[in-house]
Amino acid sequence: MYLLGLDIGTTNWKANLYDLKGRLIISVSHPAPVKKDKSGNSYYDANQMWKIFCVLIRQAVIKVKNPELIKAISFASMAEAGCLADENGLPLTHIIPWFDKRTIPMMKKILRKISKKEIFGITGVNLTHIFSICKIIWFKEHERIAFKKAAKWVCVPDYLIKRISGEWATDYSIASRTALFDIKNKKWSKKMLDFAGIKESFLPKAFPSGTFVGNVTEKASKECGLSINTKVVLGGHDHVCGSLGAGLFSEGKALDSMGTAESICVPLENIDNLNKYFNSGFSFGCYTFGSMYYAMAGLYYSGGIIEWLMREYYETDQKKSKIYKTMIKDAKGSKPGSNGLYVLPHWLGIGAPYGLREAKGMIIGFHPDTTKGDLINAAYEGLAYEYRLLIETAEKTVGFKAKEIIVIGGGAKNKLWLKRKADILGRTLTVPEVSESVCFGAALLAGLGSNTIKDPVSFVNRNKKELIKAGKKLKDFYNNEYLNHYMRIYRQNLPYWKNKTT
């Protein structure tokens, strides 16, 4: 038997098929086709998304030949994004992605009626334009005919669940990113629904991740190739599913997801008064396992900075893999401390704990002996310094101790970057050998919801792990660099960016 886990991400959509020992059988993917309308707004075509979704599933089904062998399906997804759907679950509008900025006026309108702190105390999120509540209000004002016809607002996974199973449902982790969900009581907030001008019936009912919602319908079976006996199970927010797939089942572990952006996700057994975390720069929500919660923050641009350096400083007519190897070789030619060069990696702003989106990146310390390798190495170091600030902020304000830091994502393949990070954090990093932890986490939830997997910890722990340890001398060296150089530069520039933001 097999389990199918999908990852409906911002730039790529993937489907991975695993056997019951967690071994990857096939992995297929398709670029996410982001489109632009006449006004320059970004969107996904919801019908096209469903068609691609079906193509990916069919490719996995062909591999096993007998669709009856695929016991269950679940998927992780980007959050916040969604559309309006009719009573049959068919889209009435396009899907507004989380990153589209057309909803900024809606955010401002909400904040004239209720404070960010009050919203945070209910929903666990610091309201920005990305959240679903702003998109619902945008549709209400700009797509009035569609809004009157709509039966539901659906986030991306809710839409796909309805089309494949015929059932309206969402999971707690996705609901946590709408700014409409009371995360402590695990229900839709009447106060926030009133601000959106909608009733609870306009949203799918929310359940824990791993909940079985129904079998594949006959219509969906014909379209995607799965058996009508295949169970459909609720997955969750992609970052949080990735945490589960990497083995975060309890408090005391932190996930470092190193992609174009970089996020920290920390599972928590409980949260008390949310308002005391308001200034932490972290968002909170319901986790994908048990009754736990999570705290999350990130660097808006991490691997993206390495990509930027590659475009600006290297010949791009070669394969990316070859260029990356050259970059790492150049960085190895530099020394710890990068010959006095410092990179503040705020290309898209400062994340936790200050949340200054207007801030910009800085490179300080150029001199005639500076090399290209110094610049690459300084970028690795700057990103690691920033992650240290994140983890220490989490430990101080959220009140937990990271006994283990588990690293996943494309950046986890760069051993030099990981070594710099381990030395700067002064901690050991754990790198699991799992292919696509987000898909793996979704497959795990499929197994739990279909009662195919009884012991999730053993299922994940079958994967081998590599440990990246901090060196004693470099740990001491970098501790001084972080406290007496990097953070001094950081703090000296904060007032400028705070004034610019206000």
C-alpha positions as CSV (number, residue, x, y, z in Angstrom):
1,M,0.0,0.0,0.0
2,Y,1.0,3.6,-0.6
3,L,0.4,7.1,0.7
4,L,0.2,10.2,-1.5
5,G,1.4,13.5,-0.1
6,L,1.1,16.7,-2.1
7,D,2.7,20.2,-1.6
8,I,0.8,23.0,-3.2
9,G,3.4,25.7,-2.8
10,T,3.8,29.3,-4.0
11,T,6.1,28.5,-6.9
12,N,6.0,24.7,-7.3
13,W,3.3,22.0,-7.0
14,K,4.6,18.5,-6.1
15,A,3.2,15.0,-5.5
16,N,5.2,12.4,-3.8
17,L,4.2,8.7,-3.4
18,Y,5.6,6.8,-0.4
19,D,5.3,3.2,0.7
20,L,4.4,2.4,4.3
21,K,8.0,2.4,5.3
22,G,8.3,6.0,4.3
23,R,10.4,5.2,1.2
24,L,9.9,7.6,-1.8
25,I,8.4,5.7,-4.8
26,I,7.9,8.6,-7.2
27,S,8.1,12.4,-7.1
28,V,6.5,14.6,-9.8
29,S,6.2,18.4,-9.9
30,H,4.8,21.3,-12.0
31,P,5.7,25.0,-11.8
32,A,2.9,27.0,-10.2
33,P,1.5,29.2,-13.1
34,V,1.2,32.7,-11.4
35,K,-0.6,35.0,-13.8
36,K,-1.1,38.8,-13.9
37,D,-4.4,40.7,-14.7
38,K,-4.6,44.0,-16.5
39,S,-4.0,45.9,-13.3
40,G,-0.8,43.9,-12.5
41,N,-2.4,41.9,-9.7
42,S,-1.1,38.3,-9.3
43,Y,-3.5,35.4,-9.3
44,Y,-3.8,31.6,-9.9
45,D,-6.5,30.2,-12.2
46,A,-8.4,27.9,-9.9
47,N,-9.6,25.5,-12.7
48,Q,-6.1,25.3,-14.0
49,M,-4.9,24.4,-10.5
50,W,-7.4,21.5,-10.3
51,K,-6.3,20.2,-13.7
52,I,-2.6,20.3,-12.8
53,F,-3.4,18.7,-9.5
54,C,-5.1,15.8,-11.4
55,V,-2.2,15.5,-13.8
56,L,0.3,15.1,-10.9
57,I,-1.9,12.5,-9.2
58,R,-2.3,10.5,-12.5
59,Q,1.5,10.4,-12.9
60,A,1.8,8.9,-9.4
61,V,-1.1,6.4,-10.1
62,I,0.6,5.2,-13.3
63,K,3.7,4.3,-11.3
64,V,1.9,1.8,-9.1
65,K,-0.5,0.7,-11.9
66,N,-3.2,-0.3,-9.5
67,P,-4.9,2.8,-8.0
68,E,-6.5,0.6,-5.2
69,L,-3.0,0.4,-3.7
70,I,-3.0,4.1,-2.8
71,K,-4.7,4.0,0.6
72,A,-5.0,7.8,1.3
73,I,-4.1,11.2,0.0
74,S,-3.4,14.5,1.9
75,F,-1.7,17.7,1.0
76,A,0.1,20.6,2.4
77,S,-0.5,24.0,1.0
78,M,0.4,27.6,0.9
79,A,-1.8,29.5,3.4
80,E,-3.9,32.7,3.2
81,A,-4.6,32.3,-0.6
82,G,-8.1,31.4,-1.7
83,C,-11.2,32.2,-3.8
84,L,-15.0,32.2,-3.8
85,A,-16.8,29.0,-4.6
86,D,-20.3,28.1,-5.5
87,E,-22.4,25.4,-3.7
88,N,-20.8,22.7,-5.7
89,G,-17.3,23.8,-4.9
90,L,-16.6,25.3,-8.3
91,P,-14.6,28.5,-8.4
92,L,-16.4,31.8,-9.0
93,T,-13.2,33.9,-9.0
94,H,-9.5,33.5,-9.4
95,I,-7.3,32.6,-6.4
96,I,-5.6,35.6,-4.8
97,P,-2.1,34.5,-3.6
98,W,-0.8,35.4,-0.2
99,F,1.8,37.8,-1.6
100,D,-0.6,39.9,-3.8
101,K,-0.8,43.5,-2.6
102,R,-4.2,44.6,-3.8
103,T,-5.6,43.9,-0.3
104,I,-3.5,46.6,1.5
105,P,-6.5,49.0,1.6
106,M,-8.7,46.3,3.2
107,M,-6.1,45.8,5.9
108,K,-6.1,49.5,6.7
109,K,-9.8,49.6,6.8
110,I,-9.9,46.8,9.4
111,L,-7.2,48.5,11.5
112,R,-9.3,51.6,11.7
113,K,-11.9,49.6,13.6
114,I,-9.8,47.2,15.7
115,S,-6.2,47.3,16.9
116,K,-3.5,44.9,15.8
117,K,-3.0,43.8,19.4
118,E,-6.7,42.9,19.8
119,I,-6.6,40.9,16.6
120,F,-3.4,39.2,17.7
121,G,-5.0,38.2,21.1
122,I,-7.7,36.3,19.2
123,T,-6.0,35.0,16.1
124,G,-2.3,34.8,17.0
125,V,-1.3,36.8,13.9
126,N,-0.2,40.4,13.5
127,L,-2.6,41.5,10.8
128,T,-1.1,42.4,7.4
129,H,-2.7,42.4,3.9
130,I,-1.7,38.7,3.2
131,F,-4.4,37.2,5.4
132,S,-7.7,35.8,4.1
133,I,-9.9,38.3,5.9
134,C,-8.5,41.0,3.6
135,K,-9.1,39.0,0.5
136,I,-12.7,38.3,1.4
137,I,-13.4,42.0,1.9
138,W,-11.6,42.7,-1.5
139,F,-13.9,40.2,-3.3
140,K,-16.9,41.7,-1.5
141,E,-16.1,45.2,-2.8
142,H,-14.7,44.3,-6.3
143,E,-16.4,41.1,-7.3
144,R,-19.9,41.9,-6.0
145,I,-21.9,39.6,-8.4
146,A,-19.6,36.6,-7.6
147,F,-19.8,37.4,-3.9
148,K,-23.6,37.3,-3.9
149,K,-23.5,33.9,-5.7
150,A,-20.8,32.4,-3.4
151,A,-21.5,29.6,-1.0
152,K,-18.1,29.7,0.7
153,W,-14.7,31.3,0.9
154,V,-12.2,28.5,0.5
155,C,-8.5,28.6,1.0
156,V,-6.5,26.6,-1.5
157,P,-6.6,23.2,0.3
158,D,-10.3,23.7,1.2
159,Y,-11.0,24.2,-2.5
160,L,-9.1,21.0,-3.6
161,I,-10.7,19.0,-0.8
162,K,-14.2,19.9,-1.9
163,R,-13.4,19.0,-5.5
164,I,-11.8,15.6,-4.7
165,S,-14.1,14.5,-1.8
166,G,-17.2,16.5,-2.2
167,E,-16.9,17.7,1.4
168,W,-16.5,21.2,2.8
169,A,-13.6,21.2,5.4
170,T,-10.5,23.0,6.4
171,D,-7.9,22.2,9.0
172,Y,-6.9,24.2,12.1
173,S,-3.4,25.2,10.7
174,I,-4.9,26.7,7.5
175,A,-7.7,28.3,9.5
176,S,-5.0,29.9,11.7
177,R,-3.7,31.9,8.7
178,T,-7.1,33.5,7.8
179,A,-7.1,36.1,10.7
180,L,-10.7,34.8,11.3
181,F,-9.9,31.9,13.7
182,D,-9.9,31.9,17.5
183,I,-6.8,29.6,17.9
184,K,-7.2,29.1,21.6
185,N,-10.8,27.9,21.4
186,K,-10.3,26.4,17.9
187,K,-13.3,27.9,16.3
188,W,-14.2,30.8,14.0
189,S,-14.2,34.1,15.8
190,K,-17.5,35.9,15.8
191,K,-15.8,39.2,16.3
192,M,-13.5,38.7,13.3
193,L,-16.3,37.4,11.2
194,D,-18.3,40.6,12.0
195,F,-15.3,42.7,10.8
196,A,-15.3,40.7,7.5
197,G,-19.0,41.1,7.2
198,I,-19.7,37.3,6.8
199,K,-21.4,34.5,8.7
200,E,-19.7,31.4,10.0
201,S,-21.6,29.4,7.4
202,F,-19.6,31.2,4.7
203,L,-16.5,29.3,5.8
204,P,-15.8,25.5,5.8
205,K,-16.0,23.8,9.2
206,A,-12.5,23.4,10.8
207,F,-11.0,20.1,12.0
208,P,-7.6,18.9,13.3
209,S,-5.0,18.0,10.6
210,G,-5.1,14.3,10.0
211,T,-8.9,14.1,10.0
212,F,-10.5,11.8,7.5
213,V,-13.1,13.8,5.5
214,G,-14.4,11.3,2.9
215,N,-13.4,9.1,0.0
216,V,-12.6,10.3,-3.5
217,T,-15.8,10.9,-5.4
218,E,-16.7,9.1,-8.7
219,K,-16.3,12.3,-10.6
220,A,-12.9,13.1,-9.1
221,S,-11.8,9.5,-9.7
222,K,-12.4,9.9,-13.4
223,E,-10.5,13.1,-13.5
224,C,-7.5,12.2,-11.4
225,G,-7.3,8.5,-11.6
226,L,-7.5,7.6,-7.9
227,S,-9.8,4.9,-6.7
228,I,-13.1,5.8,-5.0
229,N,-11.8,3.8,-2.1
230,T,-8.9,6.2,-1.5
231,K,-9.4,8.2,1.6
232,V,-9.0,12.0,1.6
233,V,-7.4,13.3,4.8
234,L,-6.9,16.9,5.9
235,G,-3.3,18.1,5.7
236,G,-2.2,21.6,6.6
237,H,-0.1,24.7,6.2
238,D,3.0,23.8,4.2
239,H,5.5,25.1,6.7
240,V,3.8,23.3,9.6
241,C,3.5,20.0,7.6
242,G,7.2,20.3,6.9
243,S,7.8,20.5,10.6
244,L,5.9,17.3,11.2
245,G,7.6,15.5,8.3
246,A,11.0,16.5,9.8
247,G,10.0,14.9,13.1
248,L,8.8,17.7,15.4
249,F,6.3,15.9,17.5
250,S,6.9,17.6,20.8
251,E,8.0,20.9,22.4
252,G,11.8,21.4,22.7
253,K,12.6,21.2,19.0
254,A,12.8,23.9,16.4
255,L,12.6,23.7,12.6
256,D,14.8,25.7,10.3
257,S,13.3,25.6,6.8
258,M,15.9,27.0,4.4
259,G,14.3,28.0,1.1
260,T,14.1,31.3,-0.8
261,A,12.8,32.6,2.5
262,E,13.8,31.0,5.8
263,S,11.4,30.2,8.6
264,I,11.6,29.0,12.1
265,C,8.7,26.8,13.4
266,V,8.5,25.8,17.1
267,P,5.8,23.4,18.4
268,L,4.4,24.4,21.7
269,E,2.4,22.3,24.2
270,N,0.2,25.2,25.1
271,I,-0.2,29.0,24.9
272,D,-1.6,31.1,27.7
273,N,-2.1,34.9,27.2
274,L,-1.4,35.5,23.6
275,N,-1.1,39.3,24.1
276,K,2.2,38.9,26.0
277,Y,3.8,37.6,22.8
278,F,2.5,40.6,20.7
279,N,5.9,42.3,20.4
280,S,7.9,39.1,19.8
281,G,7.5,39.3,16.0
282,F,6.3,35.7,16.0
283,S,2.9,34.5,14.7
284,F,1.0,31.6,16.4
285,G,-1.4,29.0,15.3
286,C,-2.6,25.4,15.6
287,Y,-0.1,22.7,14.9
288,T,-0.6,19.7,12.6
289,F,-0.2,17.1,15.4
290,G,-2.3,16.5,18.5
291,S,-3.6,19.6,20.3
292,M,-0.4,21.5,20.0
293,Y,0.3,25.0,18.8
294,Y,3.2,26.6,17.0
295,A,5.2,29.8,17.0
296,M,6.6,30.9,13.6
297,A,8.8,33.7,12.2
298,G,11.3,34.0,9.5
299,L,13.7,35.8,7.2
300,Y,11.9,37.2,4.3
301,Y,14.8,36.6,1.9
302,S,17.5,33.9,2.7
303,G,18.3,31.5,-0.2
304,G,17.0,34.4,-2.4
305,I,20.1,36.4,-1.4
306,I,22.3,33.6,-2.5
307,E,20.4,33.5,-5.8
308,W,20.9,37.3,-6.1
309,L,24.6,36.9,-5.5
310,M,24.8,34.2,-8.2
311,R,23.0,36.4,-10.7
312,E,25.0,39.5,-10.0
313,Y,28.5,38.1,-9.6
314,Y,28.6,34.9,-11.6
315,E,28.2,33.9,-15.3
316,T,24.6,32.5,-15.4
317,D,25.0,30.6,-18.7
318,Q,26.1,27.5,-16.7
319,K,24.0,25.0,-14.8
320,K,22.9,26.3,-11.4
321,S,24.4,23.3,-9.6
322,K,27.8,24.1,-11.2
323,I,27.6,27.8,-10.2
324,Y,26.7,26.9,-6.6
325,K,29.7,24.6,-6.4
326,T,31.9,27.5,-7.6
327,M,30.3,29.9,-5.0
328,I,31.0,27.4,-2.2
329,K,34.6,27.0,-3.4
330,D,35.0,30.8,-3.4
331,A,33.5,31.1,0.1
332,K,35.9,28.4,1.4
333,G,38.7,30.6,0.2
334,S,37.6,33.2,2.7
335,K,38.2,33.0,6.4
336,P,35.7,33.1,9.3
337,G,34.8,36.7,9.7
338,S,35.0,37.2,5.9
339,N,37.9,39.6,6.1
340,G,35.9,42.2,8.0
341,L,32.9,42.1,5.7
342,Y,29.3,42.0,7.2
343,V,26.1,41.3,5.3
344,L,22.8,42.4,7.0
345,P,20.4,40.2,5.0
346,H,17.4,42.5,5.0
347,W,16.8,42.6,1.2
348,L,13.0,42.4,1.8
349,G,12.9,43.8,5.3
350,I,13.6,42.8,8.9
351,G,11.5,40.0,10.4
352,A,11.2,39.1,14.1
353,P,11.5,40.7,16.6
354,Y,11.1,44.1,14.9
355,G,9.0,43.5,11.8
356,L,10.3,46.4,9.7
357,R,9.3,45.6,6.1
358,E,10.7,48.9,4.8
359,A,14.2,48.0,6.0
360,K,16.8,47.2,3.3
361,G,19.9,45.0,3.2
362,M,23.4,46.3,3.9
363,I,26.9,45.2,3.1
364,I,29.5,46.9,5.3
365,G,33.3,46.7,5.3
366,F,34.5,46.7,1.7
367,H,38.2,47.4,1.2
368,P,40.7,46.8,-1.6
369,D,41.5,43.3,-0.4
370,T,37.8,42.1,-0.3
371,T,37.2,39.1,-2.5
372,K,34.1,37.6,-4.1
373,G,34.6,34.7,-1.7
374,D,34.5,37.1,1.3
375,L,31.1,38.4,0.0
376,I,29.6,34.9,-0.4
377,N,31.0,33.8,3.0
378,A,29.7,37.0,4.7
379,A,26.2,36.3,3.3
380,Y,26.3,32.8,4.8
381,E,27.4,34.4,8.1
382,G,24.9,37.2,8.0
383,L,22.0,34.8,7.4
384,A,23.2,32.6,10.3
385,Y,23.5,35.6,12.6
386,E,19.9,36.5,11.7
387,Y,18.7,33.0,12.5
388,R,20.5,33.2,15.8
389,L,18.6,36.3,16.6
390,L,15.4,34.5,15.7
391,I,16.0,31.4,17.9
392,E,17.1,33.5,20.8
393,T,14.1,35.8,20.5
394,A,11.9,32.7,20.5
395,E,13.5,31.3,23.6
396,K,13.4,34.6,25.4
397,T,9.9,35.7,24.5
398,V,8.0,32.5,23.9
399,G,9.7,30.7,26.7
400,F,11.1,27.4,25.4
401,K,14.5,25.9,25.0
402,A,15.5,24.5,21.6
403,K,17.1,21.2,22.6
404,E,17.4,20.3,18.9
405,I,17.4,22.3,15.7
406,I,16.2,20.4,12.6
407,V,17.2,21.8,9.2
408,I,15.3,21.1,5.9
409,G,15.0,22.8,2.5
410,G,17.3,23.5,-0.4
411,G,19.8,25.4,1.9
412,A,20.3,22.3,3.9
413,K,22.3,20.8,1.0
414,N,25.0,23.5,1.5
415,K,27.3,22.0,4.1
416,L,29.5,25.1,4.3
417,W,26.5,27.3,5.1
418,L,25.4,24.7,7.7
419,K,28.8,24.7,9.3
420,R,28.9,28.4,9.5
421,K,25.4,28.3,11.1
422,A,26.3,25.6,13.6
423,D,29.4,27.6,14.7
424,I,27.5,30.9,15.0
425,L,24.6,29.3,16.9
426,G,27.0,27.3,19.0
427,R,24.7,24.3,18.6
428,T,24.5,21.0,16.8
429,L,22.2,21.0,13.7
430,T,20.2,17.9,12.7
431,V,19.7,17.3,8.9
432,P,17.2,14.5,8.2
433,E,17.7,12.6,5.0
434,V,14.1,12.9,3.8
435,S,13.0,13.8,0.4
436,E,10.6,16.8,0.5
437,S,9.7,16.9,4.2
438,V,6.5,18.9,3.3
439,C,5.2,16.2,1.1
440,F,6.4,13.6,3.6
441,G,4.5,15.4,6.4
442,A,1.3,15.4,4.2
443,A,1.8,11.6,3.5
444,L,2.2,11.0,7.2
445,L,-1.1,12.8,7.9
446,A,-2.7,10.7,5.2
447,G,-1.5,7.6,7.0
448,L,-2.7,8.8,10.4
449,G,-6.2,9.8,9.0
450,S,-6.6,6.4,7.2
451,N,-5.4,4.4,10.2
452,T,-2.6,3.1,8.0
453,I,0.1,4.4,10.2
454,K,-0.1,3.7,13.9
455,D,3.3,5.0,15.1
456,P,4.1,8.3,13.5
457,V,7.4,8.8,15.4
458,S,8.8,5.5,14.2
459,F,7.6,6.2,10.6
460,V,9.6,9.5,10.6
461,N,12.6,8.2,12.5
462,R,13.4,5.5,9.9
463,N,15.1,8.3,8.0
464,K,18.8,8.8,8.6
465,K,20.1,12.0,10.1
466,E,23.3,13.9,9.7
467,L,24.7,16.0,12.6
468,I,26.5,19.3,11.9
469,K,28.5,20.2,15.1
470,A,29.9,23.6,16.2
471,G,33.7,23.8,16.6
472,K,34.8,25.1,20.1
473,K,37.2,27.7,18.8
474,L,34.9,29.0,16.0
475,K,32.0,29.0,18.4
476,D,33.9,31.4,20.7
477,F,35.1,33.5,17.7
478,Y,31.6,33.8,16.2
479,N,30.1,34.6,19.6
480,N,32.3,37.7,19.8
481,E,31.6,38.6,16.2
482,Y,27.8,38.3,16.7
483,L,27.6,40.2,20.0
484,N,30.3,42.9,19.5
485,H,30.1,43.5,15.7
486,Y,27.0,42.2,13.9
487,M,24.5,43.2,16.6
488,R,26.2,46.6,17.1
489,I,25.8,47.4,13.4
490,Y,22.3,46.0,13.5
491,R,21.2,48.1,16.5
492,Q,22.9,51.3,15.2
493,N,20.8,51.2,12.0
494,L,17.4,50.2,13.7
495,P,16.4,53.8,14.5
496,Y,16.8,54.8,10.8
497,W,14.6,52.0,9.6
498,K,12.0,52.5,12.4
499,N,11.7,56.2,11.4
500,K,11.4,55.3,7.7
501,T,8.7,52.8,8.4
502,T,6.6,55.2,10.5
